[in-house]
Amino acid sequence: MMSRLFLFILTFFSFIPNLCAQEAAQALADKSDRVVIFYDKDNQEIGRFYAAFGRRYGAKLKEGDMRTPEGDYWLYPARKSQDWSFFMPIDYPNANDLMRARRAGVALDDLGGQIGLHGTGDGFDHKLRHSFGENWTLGCIAVNNDSILAARDMVLSPIPIRIQP
């Protein structure tokens, strides 16, 4: 009887989001320090994760430039991803990116999209590059799979994220 009760409780709580995780109110992605930091509503740090960014230095200007955007964006709650374990979209391109593209003569259709925070997925190559501290993404921000699970539990609604050089 006791083992059935234990099994029931264990099964029940496995379907509930992490009740101990604190909810993030904002995030900072620092490309130089190679971290993503989450803060609560009182601006207290509640999570810090090592991160990989785009392969090339500088702010993203167009699709295919292998750069991570820089500026202020919105980070959205995670969705399951076949490639990356979980994917948390970032609202690139935003109005500032559109203005920068116009000034640079880049066609708005060439800006791209699908930028977000994601895990390393099951790919051995990505995990290996990540473990050696290499920036390997095409423009996204990547954290290890355990970190994306923790971030998923902290971001329950859209939050502001600053991505800085």
Backbone bond lengths (Angstrom), bond angles and torsions (degrees), N, CA, C in turn:
res aa  C-N    CA-C-N  psi(-1)  N-CA   C-N-CA  omega(-1)  CA-C   N-CA-C  phi
1 M - - - 1.450 - - 1.532 110.42 -
2 M 1.329 116.32 -44.35 1.451 120.46 -178.08 1.530 111.05 -65.00
3 S 1.335 117.04 -37.33 1.468 119.87 -179.58 1.531 110.73 -68.83
4 R 1.346 117.86 -34.20 1.464 120.47 177.00 1.525 110.70 -66.38
5 L 1.312 116.51 -41.97 1.456 121.08 178.22 1.532 110.04 -62.42
6 F 1.310 116.55 -44.90 1.465 120.81 178.32 1.526 110.61 -60.98
7 L 1.329 117.26 -43.72 1.457 121.83 179.53 1.523 110.62 -64.33
8 F 1.317 117.58 -40.84 1.462 121.49 177.77 1.527 110.52 -61.95
9 I 1.317 117.33 -47.63 1.467 121.42 -179.48 1.519 110.62 -62.67
10 L 1.304 117.51 -44.24 1.450 121.94 179.09 1.531 110.73 -60.98
11 T 1.323 117.20 -45.23 1.464 121.63 179.26 1.521 110.93 -65.70
12 F 1.325 117.66 -43.52 1.458 122.37 -178.96 1.524 110.77 -59.24
13 F 1.320 117.75 -48.22 1.456 120.92 -176.38 1.523 113.11 -75.26
14 S 1.300 119.03 -16.74 1.466 119.99 177.28 1.521 111.25 -72.23
15 F 1.334 118.17 -17.67 1.460 121.50 179.33 1.522 112.74 -96.19
16 I 1.282 118.40 -2.06 1.461 122.78 -179.62 1.523 108.24 -101.15
17 P 1.370 118.15 136.79 1.463 118.98 176.80 1.524 110.65 -56.84
18 N 1.313 114.85 157.43 1.463 121.04 -178.58 1.524 110.08 -55.92
19 L 1.325 116.58 108.11 1.458 121.21 -177.64 1.521 112.41 -73.36
20 C 1.311 117.98 -16.18 1.459 121.59 -179.56 1.524 112.23 -88.23
21 A 1.326 117.90 -16.74 1.458 120.49 -178.02 1.521 109.89 -68.77
22 Q 1.326 114.96 138.28 1.450 119.63 176.12 1.513 108.91 -85.70
23 E 1.327 116.65 147.58 1.449 120.07 -179.90 1.520 110.27 -83.40
24 A 1.308 116.45 131.18 1.464 121.98 179.15 1.521 109.75 -80.40
25 A 1.333 115.26 144.11 1.459 121.64 176.22 1.526 111.17 -109.01
26 Q 1.332 117.25 -20.86 1.460 121.98 178.02 1.521 109.36 -163.27
27 A 1.328 115.16 166.16 1.464 119.61 -179.53 1.526 109.67 -142.99
28 L 1.317 114.67 156.76 1.461 123.01 176.19 1.519 107.98 -130.51
29 A 1.326 116.60 127.48 1.460 121.53 173.40 1.522 106.37 -111.06
30 D 1.320 116.66 115.92 1.458 122.09 -177.70 1.526 108.36 -107.41
31 K 1.332 115.68 108.43 1.465 120.94 -176.10 1.532 111.77 -67.85
32 S 1.327 117.41 -34.67 1.472 120.29 -179.84 1.520 112.11 -69.32
33 D 1.335 116.17 -42.81 1.464 120.50 179.47 1.519 112.22 -86.08
34 R 1.328 116.49 -9.74 1.466 123.48 177.40 1.526 112.43 58.92
35 V 1.327 114.78 48.56 1.461 121.17 178.61 1.526 110.64 -136.69
36 V 1.324 114.22 157.17 1.458 122.89 167.51 1.516 105.60 -121.12
37 I 1.334 115.97 127.30 1.462 121.58 -177.04 1.522 108.39 -120.06
38 F 1.318 115.75 133.60 1.461 121.76 177.13 1.522 109.42 -108.28
39 Y 1.347 115.57 141.18 1.457 122.12 -178.91 1.520 109.44 -124.78
40 D 1.340 116.25 148.04 1.460 120.52 176.30 1.529 109.63 -86.03
41 K 1.318 116.95 -175.25 1.470 121.78 -177.40 1.519 112.84 -64.69
42 D 1.332 117.43 -20.54 1.469 121.41 177.95 1.527 111.70 -94.26
43 N 1.333 116.41 12.97 1.462 123.81 -179.77 1.530 112.99 63.43
44 Q 1.325 116.55 27.61 1.462 122.02 176.16 1.528 108.37 -94.88
45 E 1.307 116.35 136.59 1.458 120.46 179.41 1.527 109.91 -66.20
46 I 1.341 115.66 129.15 1.466 119.65 179.40 1.528 112.06 -121.73
47 G 1.322 117.26 -5.57 1.458 120.41 177.71 1.513 110.62 -167.17
48 R 1.329 116.38 138.56 1.474 122.67 178.41 1.519 106.83 -139.13
49 F 1.338 115.63 124.71 1.445 120.55 -175.74 1.519 110.47 -130.88
50 Y 1.336 116.19 134.79 1.448 121.70 172.68 1.527 107.79 -62.58
51 A 1.336 117.75 139.73 1.462 121.06 -175.61 1.521 112.12 -137.07
52 A 1.319 115.02 154.06 1.459 122.75 170.30 1.528 107.28 -111.68
53 F 1.323 115.36 146.66 1.462 121.53 -177.14 1.524 109.34 -122.51
54 G 1.322 116.45 -169.48 1.451 121.84 178.57 1.520 111.99 -57.69
55 R 1.319 115.47 152.66 1.470 121.52 -175.87 1.519 113.11 -66.24
56 R 1.329 117.71 -27.60 1.462 120.48 -177.20 1.514 110.83 -109.06
57 Y 1.335 115.63 148.22 1.463 122.78 -179.21 1.534 110.05 -75.96
58 G 1.327 116.22 150.99 1.459 122.33 175.71 1.511 111.82 106.67
59 A 1.339 114.58 173.54 1.463 121.54 -178.37 1.524 110.51 -81.84
60 K 1.318 115.94 142.34 1.466 121.83 178.48 1.520 109.21 -62.24
61 L 1.330 115.33 133.89 1.453 120.93 176.97 1.524 111.55 -117.92
62 K 1.335 116.53 -32.05 1.457 118.83 -179.38 1.524 109.81 -157.01
63 E 1.308 114.88 163.79 1.461 121.42 178.38 1.529 110.23 -59.15
64 G 1.316 115.85 137.20 1.449 120.86 176.79 1.521 114.97 88.60
65 D 1.343 118.26 -2.02 1.472 118.80 -178.91 1.528 112.93 -82.86
66 M 1.335 116.76 -2.68 1.471 123.76 176.81 1.520 113.00 59.23
67 R 1.334 116.41 32.08 1.460 122.36 177.77 1.517 109.33 -115.96
68 T 1.325 114.96 150.19 1.458 121.71 174.58 1.524 108.39 -91.04
69 P 1.338 118.12 135.94 1.462 119.69 179.46 1.534 111.34 -58.77
70 E 1.316 115.51 157.88 1.464 121.97 174.27 1.517 108.09 -128.36
71 G 1.324 115.90 138.30 1.457 120.76 179.60 1.514 110.76 137.14
72 D 1.320 114.60 -162.07 1.461 122.29 -178.52 1.521 109.78 -103.07
73 Y 1.316 115.35 128.49 1.460 122.70 -175.30 1.527 109.61 -138.47
74 W 1.332 115.05 -178.65 1.466 122.68 171.46 1.516 108.01 -112.98
75 L 1.322 115.26 135.76 1.460 123.23 175.48 1.522 106.96 -106.07
76 Y 1.327 116.62 126.88 1.460 121.76 -175.63 1.524 111.27 -102.44
77 P 1.330 116.98 157.41 1.470 120.40 179.58 1.522 112.18 -56.41
78 A 1.308 114.57 155.45 1.469 122.44 -174.61 1.515 112.15 -70.06
79 R 1.318 112.68 148.67 1.456 120.81 169.21 1.529 106.78 -128.58
80 K 1.299 115.97 150.95 1.466 121.45 179.26 1.521 109.19 -61.71
81 S 1.316 116.35 139.87 1.455 121.56 179.97 1.523 109.79 -130.06
82 Q 1.296 116.47 131.83 1.457 121.07 178.61 1.529 111.02 -66.37
83 D 1.339 116.24 -33.89 1.463 120.55 -177.22 1.521 114.00 -88.34
84 W 1.336 117.81 -33.48 1.463 120.64 -167.17 1.521 114.66 -123.60
85 S 1.286 119.99 19.01 1.456 123.21 -176.04 1.533 108.77 73.42
86 F 1.336 117.08 -72.55 1.466 121.92 173.75 1.515 108.79 -136.48
87 F 1.337 116.01 151.78 1.458 123.43 -179.32 1.519 108.15 -131.19
88 M 1.340 116.39 128.25 1.460 122.48 178.26 1.534 107.39 -114.82
89 P 1.336 117.40 104.60 1.465 120.30 -175.10 1.527 113.40 -62.69
90 I 1.326 115.01 146.44 1.464 124.15 172.31 1.523 105.99 -116.60
91 D 1.331 117.49 139.54 1.472 121.03 -172.24 1.533 113.67 -79.66
92 Y 1.311 115.80 52.08 1.461 121.09 172.15 1.522 107.80 -90.89
93 P 1.321 119.47 136.26 1.462 128.24 -2.36 1.526 111.06 -84.77
94 N 1.327 114.90 145.02 1.460 119.83 175.83 1.537 108.81 -107.76
95 A 1.333 117.57 -172.43 1.471 121.36 -175.78 1.528 112.04 -59.60
96 N 1.330 117.91 -38.73 1.462 120.46 178.92 1.523 111.50 -65.41
97 D 1.329 117.01 -38.41 1.459 120.71 177.63 1.528 111.08 -65.75
98 L 1.321 116.74 -38.33 1.456 120.78 178.92 1.530 110.53 -64.09
99 M 1.339 117.38 -42.90 1.472 120.94 178.02 1.525 110.96 -64.20
100 R 1.326 117.35 -43.54 1.461 121.61 179.85 1.535 110.01 -62.29
101 A 1.322 116.62 -40.14 1.460 120.71 179.75 1.528 111.05 -65.67
102 R 1.336 116.40 -42.58 1.476 119.31 178.75 1.524 110.50 -60.60
103 R 1.341 116.26 -45.06 1.477 120.01 179.88 1.529 111.59 -62.67
104 A 1.321 116.91 -33.57 1.469 121.18 -178.31 1.529 112.51 -87.09
105 G 1.326 116.97 -2.96 1.455 119.91 179.99 1.518 114.35 76.57
106 V 1.328 116.74 21.44 1.467 121.24 179.22 1.528 108.44 -90.06
107 A 1.311 116.63 129.71 1.468 120.77 177.46 1.522 109.73 -63.26
108 L 1.323 115.83 136.83 1.460 120.06 -177.48 1.523 112.33 -60.15
109 D 1.317 117.70 -28.91 1.466 121.36 177.10 1.521 112.23 -68.18
110 D 1.334 117.10 -16.84 1.463 121.33 -177.32 1.527 113.97 -93.05
111 L 1.339 117.59 1.79 1.463 119.92 -176.85 1.522 113.59 -71.02
112 G 1.315 117.10 -28.86 1.456 119.53 -178.30 1.519 111.57 81.63
113 G 1.299 115.36 -164.57 1.453 122.88 -178.20 1.512 108.45 -179.50
114 Q 1.309 116.47 -153.42 1.467 121.93 179.29 1.525 112.05 55.57
115 I 1.322 115.93 40.29 1.462 121.43 175.32 1.521 106.96 -96.42
116 G 1.319 116.50 138.22 1.450 119.47 179.54 1.515 112.18 -168.20
117 L 1.307 114.41 -178.23 1.466 123.91 173.55 1.520 106.37 -98.98
118 H 1.334 116.45 129.35 1.465 118.72 -178.44 1.514 111.17 -146.83
119 G 1.329 114.56 168.95 1.461 121.37 176.23 1.520 110.35 -83.11
120 T 1.313 115.62 -173.08 1.458 120.29 178.73 1.524 111.83 -90.66
121 G 1.319 117.53 -8.71 1.453 120.36 -179.03 1.516 110.57 68.29
122 D 1.306 115.62 -156.82 1.464 120.78 -178.55 1.525 113.46 -96.88
123 G 1.330 116.84 -1.27 1.460 120.10 -176.36 1.520 113.03 -69.72
124 F 1.314 116.03 121.04 1.465 121.55 -179.58 1.529 111.02 -59.85
125 D 1.343 116.87 -41.19 1.460 121.48 -178.21 1.528 111.37 -60.20
126 H 1.333 116.51 -44.79 1.467 120.31 179.90 1.525 111.11 -65.00
127 K 1.321 116.50 -42.68 1.468 120.03 179.59 1.524 110.55 -64.30
128 L 1.310 117.56 -39.81 1.458 121.34 179.71 1.525 110.85 -65.83
129 R 1.326 117.16 -47.81 1.466 120.59 177.99 1.524 110.61 -59.77
130 H 1.320 116.00 -42.23 1.458 121.14 -179.83 1.531 110.16 -61.31
131 S 1.320 116.99 -43.09 1.466 120.20 -177.11 1.529 111.94 -68.02
132 F 1.332 117.68 -23.89 1.456 120.56 178.03 1.529 112.60 -92.52
133 G 1.323 117.27 5.04 1.453 120.63 176.00 1.514 114.48 76.51
134 E 1.301 117.23 26.25 1.460 121.03 -178.69 1.530 110.52 -90.53
135 N 1.333 116.78 137.67 1.463 120.65 169.45 1.522 106.75 -78.61
136 W 1.319 117.28 117.09 1.453 120.69 -169.96 1.525 114.62 -129.36
137 T 1.328 118.77 -3.83 1.467 118.12 -174.46 1.530 111.19 -81.35
138 L 1.315 115.18 169.32 1.464 121.46 176.83 1.522 111.21 -87.26
139 G 1.331 117.13 0.81 1.458 121.79 179.46 1.518 113.39 150.42
140 C 1.318 116.41 -13.09 1.462 120.69 178.22 1.524 110.81 -79.28
141 I 1.311 115.05 179.78 1.457 123.31 172.66 1.523 105.93 -112.60
142 A 1.333 116.92 124.92 1.459 120.83 -177.72 1.517 110.54 -116.38
143 V 1.321 115.60 136.85 1.465 123.16 172.97 1.528 106.56 -125.58
144 N 1.316 117.93 166.19 1.465 117.86 -179.98 1.535 109.76 -69.25
145 N 1.304 116.27 167.45 1.467 120.64 -173.49 1.521 113.26 -63.76
146 D 1.336 118.56 -34.59 1.462 120.30 176.46 1.530 110.48 -65.89
147 S 1.326 116.45 -38.16 1.464 120.80 -179.51 1.521 112.20 -68.87
148 I 1.342 117.66 -37.40 1.464 118.61 179.34 1.523 110.29 -68.60
149 L 1.331 117.52 -30.88 1.471 119.96 175.38 1.526 110.34 -66.33
150 A 1.322 117.14 -42.19 1.471 120.66 178.10 1.532 110.27 -65.14
151 A 1.332 117.22 -43.20 1.469 120.83 178.64 1.527 110.55 -63.10
152 R 1.318 116.19 -40.93 1.467 120.93 177.86 1.529 110.84 -56.03
153 D 1.315 116.35 -41.29 1.463 120.47 -178.67 1.520 112.84 -73.35
154 M 1.325 117.98 -20.47 1.464 121.60 -179.21 1.521 113.33 -90.66
155 V 1.331 117.82 -26.77 1.469 121.30 -175.71 1.521 108.85 -105.40
156 L 1.320 114.92 97.84 1.463 121.20 -176.53 1.518 112.45 -100.94
157 S 1.320 116.25 -16.48 1.461 123.26 176.31 1.529 106.47 -145.63
158 P 1.330 118.07 164.11 1.472 119.27 -178.14 1.532 111.61 -56.79
159 I 1.341 115.92 138.24 1.461 121.85 177.55 1.532 109.20 -131.86
160 P 1.337 116.66 152.64 1.462 118.23 175.44 1.529 110.39 -70.99
161 I 1.338 114.95 143.02 1.455 121.82 174.71 1.519 107.83 -132.68
162 R 1.304 116.69 130.34 1.463 121.89 173.03 1.517 107.57 -101.75
163 I 1.323 115.49 127.41 1.461 120.85 175.54 1.520 105.99 -109.43
164 Q 1.315 115.17 115.00 1.463 119.46 -175.95 1.514 111.57 -116.70
165 P 1.351 114.94 153.51 1.477 119.32 -178.27 1.476 113.02 -60.76
